[in-house]
Structure formats: structure tokens, C-alpha cells
Amino acid sequence: MSELHIPTMAEMAAAGNEPDILFWVGCAGSFDERAQKITRDICKILQHTGISYAVLGTEESCTGDPAKRAGNEFLFQMQAMTNIQVLNGYNIKKIVTGCPHCFNTIKNEYAGLGGNYEVIHHTQLIQQLIDEGKLKAEGGESFKGKKITYHDPCYLGRANGVYEAPRKALEILDTELVEMKRCKTNGLCCGAGGAQMFKEPEKGNKDINVERVEEAIGTDAKVIAAGCPFCMTMLRDGVKHFEKEQEIQVLDIAEITARANGL
């Protein structure tokens, strides 16, 4: 991240400044090699549009979502309260996340523990920037007429009702947006949610991500758009299962937006 010159909250505070928005990177966005690319593209979008932002850097810890979903409420509260102490210490008001799990947890679970913030997902930020005319899908890769299908992350879609923002980010590109049979309120989980990411699947006839990618292949889309690093992993594994890596790309909305704007 050093080549992008991304300020930390500690650096900003030392200079007596407060950013307009905190970018909560998340565990996947920090440590997963594939998700790091999404993190960089979100930063490029923030810088391109002139938004004053910062990250917590080493002061950021896991939100506690995996612990909570796995049933360890005590560990979740310990992690959450540590994070809330840091966030409140910096007087944070607005947070953008690259992960729907972080988004859902900070937005809906932290308030009861003393953490009250305006929390938005990066696809909502992209939609706002499009509405304000700051992102125009010019000067970069053309996605015009390209068949794209969008997979709704559970914690963004059904848990928080965010369906239009990611689709708007694709529609501005003049893509041919094709919906899978199960989408929006009837969307199918990629198989990673609820801490399933960290364990082997239960016995059954077929892995969920394989079934989901089967639906995506059925749309004849050349790009599967995602908005979650967990979904990204599961969808990519599904594409590999069908040996379609050369035919189908799995890209985050932020990556597609950054490419279209030549970032």
C-alpha cells in the first residue's frame, strides 16, 4: 500500500487533521492476496474522487464477526469493544468497508456496545460518487455490451437490503447485466457466510459455491461481479471447479469501477 501513500488515523491525528471517512480494510482486505487488489482499487477510487480518508493500519483488528457467527459471543464482545475504543478515540463518524461482514457487524452490532457510526459499503460509496458525477466510467477499459452477472452477498443484500447500489455501478458501464435465477431477496449464499469460510462443508450432494457458479455459467456471463472478499474466494473456487478460469472472470465492483475509470 506504500506506493499509494495512504495515511493512517495516527498520522492524521498527529498532524491535527480528521478525515471525512475511515476506510475499514478488514481481515481479508489486509491479508488475503486476492482481496488486497480490491483494497488497492477502493483506495484508488477514494483518491481519484478527492475524498479525505485514512485507515487504522496496525490499530485495526478483526470486527469479531467470525467469532460471533461461530457462537463465541465472549470473544466477539472483546474484539468489538477494543475496536470501539480505538474508533471513538479518533472521533470517527463515518466508515466505508470493503466487506459486507464488517459492514453488517459495525453497522448493526456495535451500536449496542457503544459504537455509533454511519457505515456504508464500498458499492454504496461508488453509487454516491456516480450520482454526484465524480465517477463517469471514462478513460479506461470498456465494458460496453459485456455480459455481467452480479452475485448478491448475503450480509449486503438480504441482511441489509442493499441491492441497487452495486447494480447501478454496473449499469453506468452499459454492460448487459444478466440476473441469475436466484438473486436479490431470493439470492443464494456462496457458502462462506456464518463462519462457514473457516471449516469444511457438511456432507451433501454438492458444495454451495459449485451450485452458485453453475447458475452464473447458465447466464452465459463472461464476468461474475462480487462485492465481498468471502464471495470472491468461493466464486473463484467454483469457476476453477468447472475449469472455466480462461472464460469467466470474477471481479469485485470496485475493480470493475477502477478499470472503467482508468485507475
LUMBAMAR-740508 format. One line per field, with one value per atom (N, C-alpha, C): x, y, z; atom name. Coordinates in steps of 0.001 Angstrom, whole numbers, plus 500000, padded with zeros to 6 digits. Layout:
BEGIN
u [X,...] .
v [Y,...] .
w [Z,...] .
at [CA,...] .
***
This chain:
BEGIN
u [500829,500000,500867,502173,503021,503081,503016,503116,501893,500798,499589,499566,500523,500628,499309,498876,497601,497874,497267,497525,496817,497424,496761,496104,495165,494494,495506,496512,497523,498298,498665,499384,498518,497244,496330,496146,495955,495738,496975,498161,499413,499544,498953,499001,497810,496966,495805,494664,494617,493578,492616,491408,490419,489926,489958,489469,487947,487414,485955,485432,486290,485823,486968,486646,487612,487358,488381,488264,488634,487623,487850,488232,489486,490024,489525,489506,489052,490168,489938,490980,491331,490316,490563,491281,490792,491384,492815,493191,494547,495494,495000,495903,495724,494547,494312,494853,495710,496395,495413,494348,493349,492570,492180,491386,492197,493521,494373,494236,494006,493819,492559,491517,490264,490511,491253,491602,492294,493276,494007,493094,492152,491248,490264,489831,488959,489734,491000,491839,492038,492246,492415,491158,489976,488706,488574,488901,488836,489776,490983,491954,491551,491057,490647,489534,488640,487487,487750,488967,489362,488770,488381,487809,488941,488827,489798,489507,490461,490223,491508,491355,492510,492137,493158,492948,493513,493142,493678,495044,495346,496631,496726,497816,498029,497071,496370,495395,494060,493886,492640,492738,491685,491612,490358,490241,489031,487788,486719,485476,484880,485254,484682,483554,483239,482134,482298,483455,483562,483352,483882,483713,482239,481520,480091,479290,479548,478784,479096,480302,480670,480177,479564,478957,479761,480921,481753,481467,480371,479921,480917,481557,482518,483696,484255,485372,484931,483714,483194,483170,482613,482486,483848,484813,486177,486767,486619,487167,486432,485108,484299,484629,484717,484938,486335,487302,488651,488593,487896,487771,487008,485926,485106,485923,486753,487623,488557,489117,490024,489247,488092,487287,486805,486305,485813,486954,488133,489308,489704,489440,489741,488532,487443,486231,485685,485723,485263,483739,483283,481841,481342,482169,481734,482773,482284,483163,482701,483656,483359,484099,483433,484047,484159,485148,485284,484627,484046,483498,482108,481113,479768,479680,480591,480578,481005,482080,482498,481394,480825,479742,478576,478112,476967,477275,478459,478811,478982,479737,479960,478655,477868,476620,475549,475401,474255,474581,475824,476160,476907,477624,478465,477677,476525,475735,475385,475075,474695,475856,477078,478267,478921,478225,478736,479420,479276,479898,478845,478620,477587,478236,478142,478788,477877,478124,477485,478366,477818,478619,478039,478898,478463,479386,478840,479636,480245,481351,482034,481176,480237,479358,478396,477998,477140,477917,479189,480041,480193,480430,480579,479297,478140,476867,476732,477082,477010,477910,479115,480068,479591,478912,478310,477197,476331,475219,475725,476887,477465,478285,478403,479151,480658,481125,482570,483186,482344,482793,481949,482605,481848,482144,482940,483287,483898,484870,485555,487067,487719,489182,489846,489031,489618,489064,489063,488583,487090,486680,485262,484592,483493,482698,481389,481306,480062,479643,478401,477834,478320,479266,479810,478783,478567,477606,478206,477550,477996,476823,477083,476063,476598,475701,476112,475590,476497,476142,475908,474713,474384,475000,475934,476415,475295,475204,474095,474035,475219,475223,475042,475109,474832,473385,472965,471621,470551,470348,469210,469317,470539,470688,470501,470829,470777,470044,469500,468658,469376,470699,471455,471516,470665,470600,470921,470514,470601,471979,472683,473985,474969,475201,476159,475681,474379,473837,473950,473773,473902,475339,476307,477716,478016,477271,477452,476665,475477,474622,475233,475982,476595,477647,478118,479136,478532,477201,476496,476743,476880,477045,475687,475730,474494,474388,473658,473529,472491,472943,472041,471928,470704,470484,470432,471001,470855,469431,469031,467659,467368,468348,468194,469021,468341,469035,468218,468829,468199,467642,466377,465840,465812,465922,465918,467318,468350,469729,470199,471158,471732,473098,473331,474617,475736,476921,478074,478622,478221,478690,479692,480092,481156,480616,479376,478838,478677,478436,478187,479356,480589,481832,482088,481276,481495,482812,483300,484554,485713,485597,486745,486606,485716,485542,485185,485297,484895,483371,482803,481341,480764,479494,478804,478611,478358,478155,476889,476953,475789,476101,475230,475406,476337,476400,477130,477490,478698,479072,478231,477895,477014,477657,478965,479611,479600,479632,479564,478183,477146,475780,475589,476181,476024,476714,477910,478640,477964,477325,476525,475455,474799,473775,474395,475576,476256,476643,477145,477519,476282,475148,473887,473428,473939,473569,474418,475466,476407,477224,477331,478102,479597,480346,481802,482472,481707,482214,481192,481654,480811,481269,480377,480709,480384,481309,481136,481284,480884,481034,481526,482171,482574,483794,484821,486022,485763,484807,484463,483807,482846,482181,483206,484158,485200,485924,486326,487040,486180,484934,484044,483683,483435,483079,484271,485459,486657,486910,486704,486867,485846,484625,483582,483938,484498,484924,486052,486981,488073,487526,486503,485881,485415,484888,484389,485457,486689,487813,487463,486876,486435,487241,488437,489211,489565,489715,490078,488874,487673,486450,485702,485763,484960,485861,485735,486459,485557,486133,485411,486058,485302,485834,484929,485535,484767,484259,483160,482590,483636,484452,485487,486523,486884,487870,487323,486064,485418,485350,484956,484850,486209,487241,488581,489084,488849,489277,488559,487268,486460,486882,487425,487849,489354,490006,491420,492326,491945,492725,493764] .
v [498786,500000,501269,501104,502279,503172,502550,503362,504253,503955,504786,505924,505909,506962,507130,506050,506064,506454,507526,507965,507082,506942,506257,507305,506837,507759,508370,507572,508085,509240,509106,510173,511416,511194,512343,513071,512290,512882,513666,513132,513806,515158,515240,516495,517410,516959,517753,517729,516678,516568,515416,515551,514464,514190,512921,512616,512646,512781,512737,511324,510343,508959,508036,507027,505983,504781,504280,503057,501882,501074,499864,498740,498334,497411,495982,495526,494167,493144,491964,490922,490441,490135,489635,490696,491917,493015,493321,492930,493154,492005,490766,489614,488673,488653,487757,488397,487676,488244,488731,487980,488378,489604,489610,490724,492009,491883,493075,493930,493274,494013,494875,494349,495099,496300,496070,497146,498290,497939,498962,499750,499039,499721,500636,500244,501131,502409,502251,503419,504312,503695,504466,505282,504676,505380,506564,506339,507408,508556,508214,509249,509978,509227,509800,510834,510581,511470,512546,512557,513628,513544,512335,512171,512079,512841,512773,511525,510593,509332,508863,507895,507279,505855,505070,503712,503640,502613,502456,501780,501035,500338,499261,499240,498188,498307,499425,499578,498910,498484,497793,496326,495821,494402,493812,492489,491849,492386,492570,493091,492124,490850,489835,489057,489396,488721,487204,486666,485198,484534,485182,484626,484587,485675,485747,484708,484588,483636,482192,481969,480619,480334,481344,481133,481607,482262,482727,484199,484446,485812,486560,485843,486481,487060,486264,486736,487886,487769,488860,490170,490145,491385,491953,491086,491563,492288,491673,492287,493584,493538,494709,495888,495645,496746,497358,496531,497053,497988,497555,498378,499667,499560,500737,501771,501296,502193,502973,502283,502922,503917,503490,504339,505592,505413,506560,507487,506899,507696,508640,508241,509081,509903,509810,510580,510250,508967,508522,508653,509212,509382,508533,508426,507740,506704,505511,504391,503774,503480,502694,501371,500278,498956,498296,497420,496633,495276,494987,493655,493769,493062,493115,492590,491689,491157,492243,492964,494113,495172,495444,496428,496107,494873,494457,494514,494047,493968,495358,496228,497576,498375,498203,498963,498515,497198,496672,496091,495673,495011,495922,496920,497758,498789,499185,500236,499843,498578,498092,498063,498231,498209,499588,500611,501979,502504,501788,502237,502673,503972,504504,505284,504712,505320,505227,506114,505966,505008,503867,502836,502583,502633,502334,501289,500518,499540,500243,499718,500429,500548,499621,499754,500933,501211,502381,503676,503669,504837,505076,503999,504108,504661,504167,504683,506180,506604,508032,508866,508359,509088,509162,508123,508145,509186,509191,510153,511600,511801,513153,513536,512602,512874,512794,512221,512135,510881,509894,508686,508568,508572,508620,507463,506507,505353,505800,506688,507196,507029,506838,506840,505523,504479,503181,502072,500876,499690,499807,499414,499465,498131,498224,497028,497031,497933,498101,496791,496392,495202,493889,493952,492715,492111,490810,490146,489973,490591,490502,490061,489126,488758,489137,489606,490063,489104,488692,487818,488671,488591,489366,488718,489417,488879,488892,487840,487728,488912,489312,490352,491750,491866,493151,493186,492108,492028,491733,490461,490091,490631,490767,491255,492765,493510,494979,495675,494887,495449,496291,496093,496852,496032,496383,495659,496550,497813,498676,499300,499615,500305,499537,498244,497537,497409,497270,497153,498473,499574,500895,501103,500622,500746,499981,498910,498127,498722,499228,499768,500997,501810,503010,502641,501399,500944,500455,500510,499999,498503,497789,496337,495691,494447,493670,492900,493475,492875,491758,490535,489379,488808,488620,488138,486611,486059,484631,484357,483107,482732,483138,482899,483294,484549,485674,486949,487838,488930,489909,489205,489398,488828,487306,486734,485281,484755,485560,485202,483941,483254,482043,482365,481942,482154,481469,482081,481480,480288,480171,479065,479471,480757,481182,481832,482286,483084,482308,483053,482418,481602,482031,481364,480062,479763,478563,478633,479859,480086,479314,479075,478564,477090,476377,474955,474190,472881,472040,472011,471908,471862,470566,470644,469436,468490,467225,466250,466574,466398,466656,466226,466592,466187,467116,468380,469374,470569,471108,472323,473496,474415,475537,476409,476645,477532,476921,475587,474917,475133,475003,475236,476685,477605,479026,479360,478850,479130,478454,477331,476680,477627,478325,479315,480462,480902,482001,481585,480373,479860,479792,479468,479378,480696,481820,483136,483495,482719,482959,484229,484670,485882,485597,486611,486495,487028,487780,488315,488047,487495,487402,488526,489467,490606,490262,490601,490330,491627,491578,492757,492356,491170,490609,489715,489867,489028,487542,487238,485833,485239,485982,485534,485369,486302,486253,484905,484482,483207,482037,482015,480884,480826,481986,482033,481629,482092,481720,480220,479649,478201,477441,477998,477382,477411,478550,478682,477679,477533,476564,475140,474854,473524,473141,474116,473862,474116,474436,474704,475783,476879,477980,479264,479124,480322,481179,480563,481312,482012,481563,482093,483082,482862,483671,484343,485672,486431,486656,486629,487039,488327,489416,490738,491436,492155,492979,494234,494770,496012,497135,497193,498230,498055,496808,496543,496930,496586,496924,498438,499125,500597,501243,500741,501299,501102,499933,499665,500576,500753,501573,503040,503464,504859,505037,503973,504062,504292,503744,503973,502870] .
w [500000,500000,500000,500277,500472,499230,498029,496805,496606,497297,497174,498204,499135,500168,500931,501558,502295,503750,504228,505605,506633,507789,508902,509792,510612,511546,512514,512916,513854,513228,511945,511236,511103,510773,510631,511955,513021,514349,514791,514481,514856,514152,512944,512182,512493,513417,513813,512814,511966,510941,511230,510693,510751,509343,508885,507538,507478,506264,506102,506331,506028,506074,506488,507290,507628,506730,506089,505295,506189,506520,507327,506356,506391,505390,505601,506848,507143,507022,507601,507628,506221,505416,504060,503231,503307,502545,502948,504169,504660,504325,504470,504443,503257,502650,501516,500239,499532,498368,497302,497080,496067,496539,497805,498336,498462,498579,498648,497389,496248,494989,495054,495695,495864,496777,497858,498795,498060,497229,496489,495556,494905,493975,494703,495888,496683,497039,497418,497736,496515,495364,494125,493812,494044,493803,494772,496046,497046,496674,496242,495879,494598,493625,492342,492514,493457,493657,494716,495254,496181,497568,497982,499323,500344,501410,502508,503343,503353,504073,504739,505633,506288,506680,507014,507522,508941,509672,511029,511026,509947,509882,510948,511682,512685,513873,513984,515082,514764,513503,513130,513502,514127,514482,513846,513845,513304,514014,513270,513867,514891,514795,515681,515042,513773,513083,513022,512594,512530,513895,514946,516295,516680,516377,516731,515960,514649,513835,514222,514755,515193,516610,517247,518558,519743,519511,520619,520900,521591,521870,522751,523665,524570,523780,522864,522037,521150,520584,519745,520521,521740,522520,522894,523173,523470,522257,521076,519858,519521,519643,519310,520217,521496,522442,522291,521913,521630,520424,519376,518164,518431,519189,519502,520279,521191,521962,521024,520034,519069,518206,517678,516793,517514,518723,519489,519904,520142,520492,519368,518127,516959,516500,517261,516939,515542,515193,513876,513779,512654,512436,511256,510223,509000,508580,508242,507885,506577,505667,504468,504606,504260,504363,502996,502860,501640,501762,502918,503212,503836,503296,503863,505297,505674,507043,508019,507676,508500,508521,507350,507201,508140,508082,508889,510385,510759,512182,512797,512122,512678,512669,511616,511467,512467,512608,513368,514741,514958,516222,517196,516648,517508,518304,517783,518457,519893,520087,521427,522405,521879,522734,522822,522308,522407,521166,520041,518791,517786,517675,516774,515630,514421,513260,512048,511087,509785,508992,508633,507956,506569,505546,504185,503566,502664,501915,500716,500194,499103,497841,497630,496462,496632,497875,498138,497910,498312,498070,496569,495813,494362,493735,494211,493689,493970,495183,495543,494629,494371,493530,492081,491623,490281,490237,491269,491331,491363,492013,492120,490879,489948,488716,488872,489979,490217,489610,489326,488620,487349,486206,484951,484008,484462,483627,482300,482399,481202,481343,480211,480193,480503,480669,480991,480125,480674,479954,479669,478478,478129,478451,479174,479481,478684,477718,476955,476289,476562,475935,476512,477467,478048,479018,478904,479788,481181,482162,483557,484416,485322,486306,487684,488552,489882,490942,491831,492955,494203,494768,495977,497219,497916,499192,500226,501018,501995,502965,503478,504510,503938,502624,501984,501511,500856,500285,501310,501576,502438,503856,504373,505754,505869,504805,504897,503752,502831,501766,500740,500573,499572,498285,497326,496050,494859,494925,493744,493543,494630,494504,493622,493873,493006,491570,491386,490024,489270,489996,489355,488869,489668,489287,488005,487753,486524,485359,485648,484580,483916,484684,484097,483043,483097,482145,480833,480711,479523,479329,480431,480343,480098,479705,479636,480952,481896,483229,483187,483385,483354,484762,485213,486577,486620,487692,487942,488418,488316,488693,490143,491013,492419,492657,492841,493043,493974,494387,495286,496534,496878,498128,498100,496918,496780,496454,496758,496416,497129,496514,497100,497680,498910,499580,498797,498818,498132,498905,500177,501009,502072,502103,503039,504308,504298,505406,506702,507781,509073,509582,509279,509690,508941,507921,507106,506331,506137,505407,506047,507354,508104,508483,507832,508142,506876,506962,505832,505741,504532,504416,504972,505392,505839,504651,504968,503895,503120,501810,500955,499538,498631,497239,496453,496884,496097,496979,496794,497533,497029,497945,497583,496505,496633,495648,494249,494168,492870,492252,493084,492595,492163,492940,492616,491285,491099,489861,488669,488912,487869,487350,488288,487912,487115,487550,486854,485435,485286,483956,483060,483662,482921,482323,482847,482293,481067,480835,479732,479953,481209,481535,481446,481046,480966,482232,483023,484291,485386,486504,487700,488621,488897,489756,491207,492098,493519,494309,495573,496434,497808,497882,499171,498970,499796,499627,499892,500790,501040,499791,499229,497996,496883,496815,495789,495818,497015,497175,496721,497171,496866,495383,494785,493366,492495,492861,492102,492191,493381,493538,492693,492610,491784,490306,489860,488456,488164,489128,488970,488889,489683,489680,488280,487561,486202,485131,485593,484685,483652,484177,483312,483549,484157,484511,483303,482142,480933,480299,480652,480026,480919,482234,483163,484198,484309,485328,486534,487720,488927,489404,489370,489721,490730,491649,492583,491876,492350,491793,491793,492851,492936,491837,491540,490484,489121,488867,487585,487450,488525,488511,488254,488958,488793,487359,486793,485407,484424,484644,483711,483753,484904,485057,484841,484369,484047,485240,486401,487631,487830] .
at [N,CA,C,N,CA,C,N,CA,C,N,CA,C,N,CA,C,N,CA,C,N,CA,C,N,CA,C,N,CA,C,N,CA,C,N,CA,C,N,CA,C,N,CA,C,N,CA,C,N,CA,C,N,CA,C,N,CA,C,N,CA,C,N,CA,C,N,CA,C,N,CA,C,N,CA,C,N,CA,C,N,CA,C,N,CA,C,N,CA,C,N,CA,C,N,CA,C,N,CA,C,N,CA,C,N,CA,C,N,CA,C,N,CA,C,N,CA,C,N,CA,C,N,CA,C,N,CA,C,N,CA,C,N,CA,C,N,CA,C,N,CA,C,N,CA,C,N,CA,C,N,CA,C,N,CA,C,N,CA,C,N,CA,C,N,CA,C,N,CA,C,N,CA,C,N,CA,C,N,CA,C,N,CA,C,N,CA,C,N,CA,C,N,CA,C,N,CA,C,N,CA,C,N,CA,C,N,CA,C,N,CA,C,N,CA,C,N,CA,C,N,CA,C,N,CA,C,N,CA,C,N,CA,C,N,CA,C,N,CA,C,N,CA,C,N,CA,C,N,CA,C,N,CA,C,N,CA,C,N,CA,C,N,CA,C,N,CA,C,N,CA,C,N,CA,C,N,CA,C,N,CA,C,N,CA,C,N,CA,C,N,CA,C,N,CA,C,N,CA,C,N,CA,C,N,CA,C,N,CA,C,N,CA,C,N,CA,C,N,CA,C,N,CA,C,N,CA,C,N,CA,C,N,CA,C,N,CA,C,N,CA,C,N,CA,C,N,CA,C,N,CA,C,N,CA,C,N,CA,C,N,CA,C,N,CA,C,N,CA,C,N,CA,C,N,CA,C,N,CA,C,N,CA,C,N,CA,C,N,CA,C,N,CA,C,N,CA,C,N,CA,C,N,CA,C,N,CA,C,N,CA,C,N,CA,C,N,CA,C,N,CA,C,N,CA,C,N,CA,C,N,CA,C,N,CA,C,N,CA,C,N,CA,C,N,CA,C,N,CA,C,N,CA,C,N,CA,C,N,CA,C,N,CA,C,N,CA,C,N,CA,C,N,CA,C,N,CA,C,N,CA,C,N,CA,C,N,CA,C,N,CA,C,N,CA,C,N,CA,C,N,CA,C,N,CA,C,N,CA,C,N,CA,C,N,CA,C,N,CA,C,N,CA,C,N,CA,C,N,CA,C,N,CA,C,N,CA,C,N,CA,C,N,CA,C,N,CA,C,N,CA,C,N,CA,C,N,CA,C,N,CA,C,N,CA,C,N,CA,C,N,CA,C,N,CA,C,N,CA,C,N,CA,C,N,CA,C,N,CA,C,N,CA,C,N,CA,C,N,CA,C,N,CA,C,N,CA,C,N,CA,C,N,CA,C,N,CA,C,N,CA,C,N,CA,C,N,CA,C,N,CA,C,N,CA,C,N,CA,C,N,CA,C,N,CA,C,N,CA,C,N,CA,C,N,CA,C,N,CA,C,N,CA,C,N,CA,C,N,CA,C,N,CA,C,N,CA,C,N,CA,C,N,CA,C,N,CA,C,N,CA,C,N,CA,C,N,CA,C,N,CA,C,N,CA,C,N,CA,C,N,CA,C,N,CA,C,N,CA,C,N,CA,C,N,CA,C,N,CA,C,N,CA,C,N,CA,C,N,CA,C,N,CA,C,N,CA,C,N,CA,C,N,CA,C,N,CA,C,N,CA,C,N,CA,C,N,CA,C,N,CA,C,N,CA,C,N,CA,C,N,CA,C,N,CA,C,N,CA,C,N,CA,C,N,CA,C,N,CA,C,N,CA,C,N,CA,C,N,CA,C,N,CA,C,N,CA,C,N,CA,C,N,CA,C,N,CA,C,N,CA,C,N,CA,C,N,CA,C,N,CA,C,N,CA,C,N,CA,C,N,CA,C,N,CA,C,N,CA,C,N,CA,C,N,CA,C,N,CA,C,N,CA,C,N,CA,C,N,CA,C,N,CA,C,N,CA,C,N,CA,C,N,CA,C,N,CA,C,N,CA,C,N,CA,C,N,CA,C,N,CA,C,N,CA,C,N,CA,C] .
***
